[in-house]
Amino acid sequence: MNGKLIAGFIVVLALVFGAGLYYTQVYAYYDRLDASAPAATIHATSFAGLPEDIIAENFEGIDADTSPIKFRACFTTPLSVAMMTETFQPYDRPAPLIAPSWFSCFDAKRIGADLEAGLAIAFMGEENITYGIDRVIAVYPDGRGYAWNQINRCGAAVFDGDPAPAGCPPAPEGN
């Protein structure tokens, strides 16, 4: 009887810990962004290398202080893809990151597949928004837009403990 009690306690403790871990990963650290917040401003980098505000309507976004890659956003823009491809830098290797299931407007798998199929185009939103992290935007011909933060090649090397590759800005102290 004593062994069953201990085993039951361990199972209950594991379930409680698992539920707490799930909650912290999916809900606890994310904050919804207000459309008027500075973090809700969507930029695209021009061929001159300057980030320019783009018109982003119907903005929905989330972010967290715990990681620079937790930013996700959905928006619409009246800008045409043709105009954007002539004005803004394309992004070479877009890889949208999965958003929590409760943030339903952002479907990373669909966005990624559409980018690969050419149904959407990715642009450099803002390079090194935080060291080693780029903000990427993807826009569809119908005006739907999505934004996320993605680790760039400089960040990938430095975060792995390697020196920054040629052409990268110097890593901040402590990295």
N, C-alpha and C positions, 0 to 999 in steps of 0.2 A: 504493500500500500504506500509506503514511504517513497519508493522509486517512482510510482505513478504521479505523485504529488510534485516531485522535483521535475520530472519530465514535462508535466503540464505547465509548471511555472516557467520553464525554459521556453516552451512553445508560445505562451502568452507574451513573455518578454520579447521574443523575436518578432511577433506580430506587431506589438506596440512600436518597437524600434523601426521596423520596416515601414509602418504607416507614417511615422514621424519623418523618416528619411524621404519617402515619396512626397510628402507634403512640402518639405523644404526645397526639394529639387524642382517641383512643378509649380508651386504657388507662392511660397513664403517670400522669396526675394524679388519677385517681379513687381514692378509698379506700372500702371497704365500711364501713358504720357498724355498730358493735356495738349490739344492741338495748338494752343498759344504758347507753349513752353519753348524755350530756345532749342532744346534737343529735338523738337518736332520740325525744325526747319530742314527742308530737303535741299541739298546742294548737288550740283553736278560740276565736274571739273572740265573747264574749257580746254581747247587745244593749246592755249597760252599758259596753261598750268594753274589757272585761278579758279577757285570754287565759286560758283555763281548760284544764287537762290533760284530754284525753279518753282513754278506754281504747283502747289500740292494741295488739293482739296480733299474733303472727306477723309482726313487723316485719322488713322488709328495706330497707336504704337505702344510698345512695351520696352522696358529697359530695367537694368538692375545695377546696383553699385558693386555687386560682388564679382562681376566679370565684364571686361570690355566687349565681349562678343555676344552678349545677351540682347542687344538692340534688335528689334524687328519692327517693321512698319508697313502699313498698307495705305495707299492713297490713290487718287485719280489726278490726272493732269491734262489740261487742254493742249499741251504741246504735242506736235506731231513727231513721230519717230523719225521721219525724214529730216526735219529741222534739227532734232537732237543729234542725229548721226553726223550732221555737218558742223555742229557746234561743240559737242562734248566728246571727251576721250572714251573710247570703248574700254571695257574691262576684260582682260584676257582669259582668266580662269575663274569665272563666277561659280561659287558653290554655296547656295543658300543653306543655312543651318536650320535644323528642325526647331520649330517653335512649340511651346506648350500646347496641348490639345485644346485648352480653353480659349486660346487666341486663334479662333477659327478662320480669320480672313487670310492668314499666312500659311500656305501649303507648300513647304519647301520642296517636296518631291515633285509636285506638278510644275512649280516654277523652274526647277532644275531641268526637268525633261523638256519643257517648252524652250528654255534657253538653248539646249542641245539641238532641238529640232528647228531652231531659227524662228520660232513663233513669238519670241520676246528678245529684246536686246539689252545687254548689261552695259552700264556706264560706270566710270569712276565717280563715285559721289564725292569722297574726300579722302585723299591719301594721308596715311598716318594720322588719322583722327586722334588716336592715341598711339604711341610708338608701336610699330609693327602691326597695326590694325587699320584696315581700309574700310570705309563705308562704301558699299556697293549698292547701286540702284538698278532695277530691271523694269523696263517699260514695254507694254504691249501696244500694238497699233490702235486698240480701242481706248487707250488712255489709262488703263489700269497700271499702277506702279507699286513696286515693293522695294524695300530697303532693308539691309542687314549689315552687320559688321563682320569682317572676314580677316583672318590672319594673312598677312602678306609674306613674301619670301624673306624679308628682313626679320620680321617677327618670328617666323618659323625657325630660322637659324639661331637667333639670339635666345629665344625661349627654350631651345634645346641645349643651351650652354655653349654653342659654337660662336666664333667671332662673326660679326656682321659681314655679309657678302659685299663685294665691290659695288659701289654706287649707292649704298645704304647710308642713311644718316647715322651718326654715332649713337650707340645704345645709351640710354640714360643710366646714371649711376645705380648700382645695385642689381643690374641684370647681368 
